[in-house]
Amino acid sequence: MFSLLCFLSLQKSILERVREAVEGKSNSIVMRLFGSSVSYIRGCLFRVLSVGPVPSHLAFILDGNRRYARKWNLGEGMGHRAGFLSLMTIMKYCYQLGVKYVTIYAFSIDNFKRKPDEVQAVMDLMLEKIEGLLKEERIIKQYGVRVEFVGNLKLLSDAVRVAAEKAMRATAVNSRAILLIAVAYTSTDEIVHAVHESRLDIGEAKGVIKVDDVEKHMYMGVAPDPDILVRTSGETRLSNFLLWQTSSSLLYSPRALWPEMGLRHLVWAVLNFQRVQPYLERRRKKLM
Amino acid sequence: MSSLNPCRAAETTTGDHWPNVACENRVIRLRRELKQESMPKHVALIMDGNGRWAKNRGLAVQEGHKSGRANLKYLTYSCSNLGIKMLTTYAFSSENWNRSNMEVAFLMKTSEEFIQSLVEDLMPRHDIRFSAIGEISRLPESLQSVMSRAEEMSRSNKGLHFVMAASYSGRNDIVAAAKNIATKVEGGMLETSEIDEAMLQQELMTNVGQFPNPDLLIRTSGELRLSNFLLWQLANSQFYFADKLFPDFEEEDLLEALASYQSRASAGFESDWK
């Protein structure tokens, strides 16, 4: 049964790629029928998963784009394009499953230390992607997605920051699902910023900083702690991402590269989450 | 191997851990394959699975903890031999105070006994230095005095630095560091704008050691979580999740974890995205 599901999900991910690659051109009737029956089966699978607890917040470290491009001998920027398609697909699956918050690690502050022309290329890519994201109105409108940019936005170039703020404003009305994009973000920087802000809050008064004060001022304060953190390409590091927030999150590192990430990985992560969730819930109640 | 290791020979916890010849060969082979220059300097260890181990054998939880502590001594000995400079273990978390009073009392007693045996047995022979981090004031008096005595005695030792995290919470560590900095700001020694990552790093409890950030984190019993351990310090650490329960986690498994770390280290820790 499980192998059948695996086989089906593998088919689905190939199909999704074919569909995205064609990008809106009219498919043959057979393809369309196949596509809709696959979507139906996927919907059934998600309904089965929803019987157990569904994670409310998933975080992703999108690792492996460049390796993917090298593996399949694609051009220079094609790895990131494949990654972007994969992101759209995974977002869709998450929101269909009922996950409310999805966080992705787009750009770390450490990446600024790279060569200036490489950084500029990434900034251009990010600009293109933000605009591309807004163009994907289908997904955004269908799932009521609100986009939030999380991080030290002051470090970004003006063009990117303006585009980011525009995207945040454009989607601010939505609230059914939230996509948090971590740009110019490292967890240590976030904590230091939160400590700064807590200190400024206290100001002249001789107050004591508490855990709640620090949490209030985190960039990620708009979302609860992630339930699952996924890092693709088999790396088992956090690389300064959500260190504070992933204290009791399930850490999952599939060997697949990010563009290869598919439904089966998501299902596996959610099943593992459902296995540990009752124990974590009991512990949380005891602490409260 | 058993004759070289006084710990195992002296304390047969369950009597069925005598390594057979095949296992010994594997250990020797793994040890030979490890490279000294890429050995992690600081290893962090979450010792999970004592309770489950005891339950699987139909024993009381206390037996599991006892077996776990014995195994920890053995692993400390192994780490010292392998040239690891610092070993931080998650002995007791802030959340563990919620367990039953009996279990908590037993854990405190076993920790005391463990530190005593460390002082008597391993410290003189391996020059091990002991430190304790966490909210030490919450621990019972006897344990606190044992800890401070062990710290005093071994302050100048140059061997493996064994750090025991007792009543420790990663988040509270960060907040305590923030409080220290805030006090300095109030005292006028610092400006708010001067607070940066390096400053916060220095105020963390793990600054007792030479290498505050672990290179490798090992968590046993197959759970894939950090459970509020060393959150800031694990920013760039490699994680290794072992399926075995802690009392079963032997030198062979430790060597496998180190081999996995070394193979990733040689591949380069280049961050690959965007």
Contacts between the chains, C-beta under 8 A, distances in Angstrom:
chain1	res1	chain2	res2	distance
A	61	B	273	7.0
A	62	B	273	5.1
A	62	B	274	7.6
A	63	B	271	7.7
A	63	B	272	5.2
A	63	B	273	5.1
A	64	B	272	6.1
A	64	B	273	7.5
A	65	B	272	7.1
A	65	B	273	6.1
A	65	B	274	7.2
A	66	B	272	5.6
A	66	B	273	7.9
A	67	B	272	6.2
A	80	B	274	6.8
A	83	B	273	8.0
A	105	B	273	7.0
A	106	B	274	6.4
A	107	B	274	5.6
A	108	B	271	6.9
A	110	B	271	6.8
A	111	B	271	7.3
A	111	B	274	6.6
A	122	B	274	5.5
A	125	B	274	7.3
A	126	B	274	7.8
A	186	B	235	7.7
A	187	B	232	7.8
A	187	B	235	6.6
A	188	B	197	4.9
A	188	B	200	7.6
A	188	B	201	7.9
A	188	B	232	6.4
A	188	B	235	6.0
A	189	B	197	6.7
A	191	B	174	6.1
A	191	B	200	7.0
A	191	B	232	6.8
A	192	B	195	6.2
A	192	B	196	6.1
A	192	B	197	5.4
A	192	B	200	5.7
A	195	B	178	4.4
A	195	B	181	6.9
A	195	B	182	7.8
A	195	B	195	6.2
A	195	B	200	6.8
A	196	B	192	6.2
A	196	B	193	7.9
A	196	B	195	5.8
A	198	B	178	7.1
A	198	B	182	7.9
A	199	B	178	7.9
A	199	B	181	7.9
A	199	B	182	5.5
A	199	B	185	6.2
A	199	B	192	5.2
A	199	B	195	7.3
A	200	B	192	6.2
A	202	B	182	7.3
A	206	B	186	6.4
A	208	B	179	6.3
A	208	B	182	7.7
A	209	B	175	6.3
A	209	B	178	4.9
A	209	B	179	5.3
A	209	B	182	5.3
A	210	B	175	6.8
A	211	B	171	5.9
A	211	B	172	7.0
A	211	B	175	5.2
A	214	B	174	7.3
A	214	B	175	5.9
A	214	B	178	6.4
A	233	B	272	6.9
A	235	B	264	7.8
A	235	B	272	7.9
A	236	B	238	6.0
A	236	B	239	4.2
A	236	B	240	6.9
A	236	B	241	7.6
A	236	B	264	8.0
A	237	B	236	6.4
A	237	B	237	6.7
A	237	B	238	5.8
A	237	B	239	6.7
A	237	B	269	7.5
A	238	B	234	6.4
A	238	B	235	6.5
A	238	B	236	7.8
A	238	B	237	7.7
A	238	B	239	7.9
A	239	B	235	7.2
A	239	B	236	6.3
A	239	B	271	5.7
A	240	B	235	4.2
A	240	B	236	6.6
A	243	B	231	4.6
A	243	B	232	5.9
A	243	B	234	6.6
A	243	B	235	5.8
A	244	B	171	6.6
A	244	B	174	7.2
A	244	B	231	5.7
A	244	B	232	8.0
A	246	B	226	6.3
A	246	B	231	8.0
A	247	B	170	6.5
A	247	B	171	6.7
A	247	B	225	7.8
A	247	B	226	5.7
A	247	B	227	6.7
A	247	B	228	4.4
A	247	B	231	6.2
A	248	B	225	5.7
A	248	B	226	7.5
A	248	B	227	6.2
A	248	B	228	7.1
A	249	B	225	6.7
A	249	B	226	7.8
A	250	B	224	5.3
A	250	B	225	6.5
A	251	B	224	4.6
A	251	B	225	6.6
A	251	B	226	7.3
A	251	B	239	6.8
A	251	B	241	7.8
A	252	B	224	6.6
A	258	B	273	7.4
A	272	B	224	7.4
A	276	B	223	7.2
A	276	B	225	7.8
A	283	B	95	6.6
A	283	B	98	7.6
A	286	B	98	4.9
A	287	B	95	6.4
A	287	B	98	6.7
